[in-house]
Amino acid sequence: MQRHIRTRAAIVTVALVAAGAVTVGVSQAAPEQQSKPSATKHAKKASKAEIAALFDGWNAALQTGDSKKVAARYASDAVLLPTASPKIRTNHAEIVDYFDHFLLNKPKGTKIKSVINVLDSNSAIDAGLYVFNLTDPKTGEKKNVEARYTYEYEKRGGKWLIVNHHSSVLPAAG
């Protein structure tokens, strides 16, 4: 019995010494790790006004009539689900192609309702309703198209880019 107690005491002692050594190692390593500030923890989140202004920049790019200027506002791996096409655009060339055709209508967008969620210092979502004033390039006839939208933005290399853009004609009230 006495031998059993001594063996148990020796095991407990070894375990405590090992735990103490690990604790000392962790406590000595922790200050070095804590002295390095986390970039994401201390980065400033964008304001909702800053995110709202991204749409204004996109809309201004539309006004230039230059599809490459519009497409430059999208990340190289962006996904565009456009209002006026059933085709999903998943690369720069396809996004340029969409705007080559869409810009013929001289679109001008106006937000009706916007809900902005700033997720962190490098990502935000702007979703809501907008109306596009369009002009038929053949007849000159003007029409308004109400649509719902979602823009997902990411800050990449210090620049806000669209990574996902969904736009669809607003369904009739049901």
N, C-alpha and C positions, 0 to 999 in steps of 0.2 A: 504494500500500500504506500509505504514511504517512498519507495523508488518511483512509483506511478506519479505521486505528487511532485517529486523533483523533476521528472521528465516533463510534466505539464508546465511547471514553472519555467523550465528552460525554454520550452517552445514559446510561451507567452513573452518571455524576455526577448528572445530573438525577434519575434514579430514586432514588439514595441520599438526595438532598436532600428529595425528595417523601416518601420513607419516614420520614425523620427528622422532618419536619413533622407527619406523621400520628401518629407515636409520641409527640411532645411534646404534641400535642393530647389524645391518649388518656390520657397519664399525668397531665395537668393536670385532666382531667375525672373520672378515676377516684376521687380522694380524696373529692370531693363525693358521688358515688354510694355509696361505701363507708361514709360517715358516717351514712347513713340506714339504721337497722336494718330488716331484713325482718320483717314481722309474722308470717309463717308460719314463718320460720326460728327465731325466738325464742319463739314461743307454746308453752306447756306442753301436752304431750299428756295426755289424760285417763288416769286409772288404770283398770285392769280392774274394780276395785271400783266406781268411779264409773259405768262403763258397765253393770255388772250391776245397779246400783241403778235404772237406767232401767226395767228390766222390773218391778221391785217397784212403782215409781210407776204404771206402766201397769196392773198387776194391781190395785193399790189403786183406780185409777179404775174398773175393772170392778166392784169391790165397791160403788160408789156407785149402780150401776144407771142411771146417767145417760150415755146414748150421746154427748152433746155433750162431756162431760168426757173421755171416752175419745178421741173424735175430735180433741180439742184437743191431744193428744200427737203427732199426725201433722202433717207439713208440708202446706201447701195443695196441693202437687203430688205428694203421696205416692201410692204404688201399694200396694194391699192385695190379696193373694191369700189369701182367708180359708179356714179349715178347713171351715166349714159352708155354703159356697155356691160354685157353679161360676162365679159372675160376678166378673170383675176390677173392683175399685173404684179409680177414678182421680181422684176429687175429694172434697172435704169432704162434700158432701151424700150421695154414695154410701157413704162410710165411716160416716156417722151412721146411714144406713138399715140397713147391715149390723148395726151394734151395737144398733139398736132391736130387732131380732129376736133376736140372739145373747144379749143380756142377760136376756131372758125366762127363760133356763135357769139363771140365777144362777151363772155360771161363776166358778171359782176355779182359777187356774193355779199349778202347782208345777213348777219346773225339775227335770229328772232329770239332764241333762248339758248343760253350757254350754261353748262354745269362743268366747272373745272375742279379737278382733283390733282393736287400736287402730291405725288407719291413719295418722293424723296428728292435729294439734290440733283438727281440726274434723270428723273422720269416724271411725266405728267400725262393726264388724259383730259381732253376737252370734248365733251359730247353735248349734243343739243339739236336745235333746228335752225336751218337757214333757208333763205330764198335766193335763187339765182335769176337775175335779169338776163335773158338771152335774146339775141337777134338772129333770125334766120339769114344765113349768108346769101341765099338765092332770092328770097322775097323781101327781105328787110322787115318782115313781121316780127314784132316784139312779143315776148311772152315771159311770164314768171313761173318758175318751177320751185315749189316748196319741197325741201328734202330734210331728212334727218342725217346726222353725221356723227362720227367719232374720229378724233385724231389722237393717236398715241405718240407722244414725243419722247425722245431720249437725247440727253446731252452727250455728244461724242466728240472728243477732241476739242472740248470747250464750246461747241456749236450745237444749238438745238436743231434736231432733224426729225422729220416725220418717219416713224417706223411702221405704223399701221394707219391707214385712212380708209374708213368705210363711209359711203354716202349712198343713200337710196331715197327714191321718191317717197314723199310722205303719203301713207295710205289715207284713203277717205275715211272720215269719222264713221264709226260703225255703231 
